[in-house]
Amino acid sequence: MVVYEPEIVRDGASVKERHGNFFDAAYAAILSKPEWARRLNKAHTGRKDLPRPESGRKWRELDSCMSSDALLMNFFCWAPAARSDAEIDSFRRLLGVQGKELPEFGWKAKVPLKSGLFPPQRAKTARRGPRFDRTEVDMRWGDLSTPQTKTGLSPQRQEHPPGAPSLWGPPLSTPQTKTSLWGPPLLVEAKLTEGDFQTRAATIVEGYRDFDAVFDRELLPRVEVALTRRRQAAEFAEEYSQEWEDTAGLAAEEAGAIAAEYQAGLVAEAEARAPREMRYRSYQLIRNVLAAYAEGARFCVIADDRRPDLKEAWFQVMAAVRSAEMRTRCLMVTWQELAAVAPVRLREFLEVKYGIVAG
């Protein structure tokens, strides 16, 4: 893993701060906005395994060359003077976002849970009310204060926005409102080198209030996971030392094959006895679809076009969404598609650093 530290660069009389993970214009914009700059302080989960920086600072997640958050901010962080309205509008058109609101990174969603109320407290301080999962979403773009319909969902578009790609799906037949929007606000999950969208225990996933209203649970991908690590045959001391078969007179290779078969049986038997737990695959996608449902928003996955496994995982989750209306609020865009509408200098940076070529 390659990690970068911020550095001070002097160019004649001017001094500026740069970071190896960021396009210069994007990094300058991030530093100019406190709400964006706070994202740079997100702790690196593997920092204990990395060498300590010479500066003494702690490694941050966005220092990693594999950070999908850093890549996301390279696209969507800009200073108004650094990009034209036409360049910014190209991203808005692609994603169906209207208005001048700035993207918000690390936004805390409120996904309702169905597991009761707050625990009882002292009479004077007791609070009763719904419980929420406040896990962060990588990015939110658009105004979540959009007027709501009687069903609790934001008003939907009546036709495709100009220049929007086919990812929008067919137009919806929802009632007209006085507010004309291209689409509800957008929640984004970004992926770069991550292996998958994580798994989570079925008891936790099924504890979301709207889980069965949104998903057909039988269509969601699941996996049974052993709760203990896989043990080696040598760890079963008593059984391992027993005679598995008389091998006198056999060739060494044949005796070794018999021993290996016996030892494999020990491991298989232990695995069969191990406690197991049913989990849902692609937990991050399930949770974020539920967040979009609760907020009347749309949900977009941004991933590399060279990762068909992530596409397939997302399509499996979308296929389990019950409502056709909700499915039209689920979309996918690739980094390559975003690069195609990005400014030329940013495209050059993306191709050199990430191998992302506009498609």
ChimeraX attribute file (.defattr): number of C-alpha atoms within 10 A of each C-alpha:
attribute: neighborCount
match mode: 1-to-1
recipient: residues
	/A:1	6
	/A:2	10
	/A:3	18
	/A:4	16
	/A:5	19
	/A:6	13
	/A:7	11
	/A:8	11
	/A:9	12
	/A:10	10
	/A:11	8
	/A:12	6
	/A:13	5
	/A:14	7
	/A:15	10
	/A:16	11
	/A:17	13
	/A:18	17
	/A:19	17
	/A:20	17
	/A:21	22
	/A:22	24
	/A:23	22
	/A:24	17
	/A:25	17
	/A:26	20
	/A:27	23
	/A:28	20
	/A:29	21
	/A:30	23
	/A:31	14
	/A:32	13
	/A:33	13
	/A:34	10
	/A:35	13
	/A:36	20
	/A:37	16
	/A:38	13
	/A:39	19
	/A:40	16
	/A:41	14
	/A:42	14
	/A:43	14
	/A:44	16
	/A:45	10
	/A:46	10
	/A:47	13
	/A:48	10
	/A:49	7
	/A:50	13
	/A:51	9
	/A:52	12
	/A:53	12
	/A:54	7
	/A:55	8
	/A:56	7
	/A:57	9
	/A:58	16
	/A:59	23
	/A:60	20
	/A:61	22
	/A:62	25
	/A:63	24
	/A:64	19
	/A:65	19
	/A:66	19
	/A:67	20
	/A:68	21
	/A:69	21
	/A:70	23
	/A:71	21
	/A:72	20
	/A:73	24
	/A:74	22
	/A:75	21
	/A:76	19
	/A:77	22
	/A:78	22
	/A:79	15
	/A:80	10
	/A:81	8
	/A:82	12
	/A:83	12
	/A:84	12
	/A:85	11
	/A:86	9
	/A:87	13
	/A:88	19
	/A:89	17
	/A:90	18
	/A:91	20
	/A:92	20
	/A:93	17
	/A:94	20
	/A:95	26
	/A:96	25
	/A:97	21
	/A:98	19
	/A:99	13
	/A:100	13
	/A:101	10
	/A:102	14
	/A:103	19
	/A:104	20
	/A:105	24
	/A:106	19
	/A:107	17
	/A:108	16
	/A:109	21
	/A:110	17
	/A:111	22
	/A:112	19
	/A:113	19
	/A:114	14
	/A:115	14
	/A:116	10
	/A:117	12
	/A:118	12
	/A:119	8
	/A:120	10
	/A:121	10
	/A:122	7
	/A:123	7
	/A:124	6
	/A:125	8
	/A:126	10
	/A:127	13
	/A:128	12
	/A:129	8
	/A:130	13
	/A:131	17
	/A:132	15
	/A:133	14
	/A:134	13
	/A:135	16
	/A:136	15
	/A:137	20
	/A:138	19
	/A:139	21
	/A:140	25
	/A:141	25
	/A:142	22
	/A:143	17
	/A:144	15
	/A:145	11
	/A:146	17
	/A:147	15
	/A:148	15
	/A:149	14
	/A:150	8
	/A:151	8
	/A:152	12
	/A:153	18
	/A:154	22
	/A:155	25
	/A:156	26
	/A:157	21
	/A:158	18
	/A:159	14
	/A:160	17
	/A:161	19
	/A:162	10
	/A:163	12
	/A:164	16
	/A:165	14
	/A:166	10
	/A:167	14
	/A:168	20
	/A:169	14
	/A:170	13
	/A:171	13
	/A:172	14
	/A:173	11
	/A:174	12
	/A:175	10
	/A:176	11
	/A:177	14
	/A:178	7
	/A:179	11
	/A:180	12
	/A:181	19
	/A:182	22
	/A:183	23
	/A:184	28
	/A:185	26
	/A:186	25
	/A:187	27
	/A:188	23
	/A:189	22
	/A:190	22
	/A:191	24
	/A:192	21
	/A:193	12
	/A:194	13
	/A:195	10
	/A:196	14
	/A:197	17
	/A:198	13
	/A:199	18
	/A:200	18
	/A:201	17
	/A:202	17
	/A:203	12
	/A:204	12
	/A:205	17
	/A:206	16
	/A:207	14
	/A:208	19
	/A:209	19
	/A:210	17
	/A:211	20
	/A:212	13
	/A:213	13
	/A:214	18
	/A:215	20
	/A:216	15
	/A:217	17
	/A:218	8
	/A:219	14
	/A:220	18
	/A:221	16
	/A:222	18
	/A:223	14
	/A:224	13
	/A:225	14
	/A:226	15
	/A:227	10
	/A:228	10
	/A:229	8
	/A:230	12
	/A:231	13
	/A:232	13
	/A:233	18
	/A:234	13
	/A:235	11
	/A:236	14
	/A:237	9
	/A:238	8
	/A:239	14
	/A:240	15
	/A:241	9
	/A:242	8
	/A:243	10
	/A:244	13
	/A:245	10
	/A:246	9
	/A:247	14
	/A:248	8
	/A:249	7
	/A:250	10
	/A:251	9
	/A:252	11
	/A:253	9
	/A:254	11
	/A:255	15
	/A:256	13
	/A:257	11
	/A:258	16
	/A:259	17
	/A:260	13
	/A:261	11
	/A:262	17
	/A:263	19
	/A:264	14
	/A:265	13
	/A:266	19
	/A:267	17
	/A:268	15
	/A:269	11
	/A:270	15
	/A:271	16
	/A:272	10
	/A:273	9
	/A:274	14
	/A:275	10
	/A:276	13
	/A:277	13
	/A:278	15
	/A:279	20
	/A:280	22
	/A:281	23
	/A:282	21
	/A:283	21
	/A:284	18
	/A:285	20
	/A:286	22
	/A:287	19
	/A:288	23
	/A:289	28
	/A:290	25
	/A:291	25
	/A:292	25
	/A:293	21
	/A:294	18
	/A:295	23
	/A:296	26
	/A:297	28
	/A:298	27
	/A:299	27
	/A:300	23
	/A:301	19
	/A:302	23
	/A:303	22
	/A:304	18
	/A:305	18
	/A:306	13
	/A:307	14
	/A:308	11
	/A:309	12
	/A:310	22
	/A:311	18
	/A:312	11
	/A:313	17
	/A:314	20
	/A:315	14
	/A:316	16
	/A:317	23
	/A:318	23
	/A:319	15
	/A:320	18
	/A:321	23
	/A:322	16
	/A:323	13
	/A:324	12
	/A:325	16
	/A:326	19
	/A:327	20
	/A:328	18
	/A:329	24
	/A:330	24
	/A:331	21
	/A:332	17
	/A:333	19
	/A:334	20
	/A:335	23
	/A:336	22
	/A:337	18
	/A:338	20
	/A:339	21
	/A:340	16
	/A:341	19
	/A:342	20
	/A:343	15
	/A:344	11
	/A:345	10
	/A:346	17
	/A:347	19
	/A:348	17
	/A:349	16
	/A:350	23
	/A:351	14
	/A:352	10
	/A:353	13
	/A:354	12
	/A:355	11
	/A:356	22
	/A:357	17
	/A:358	17
	/A:359	12
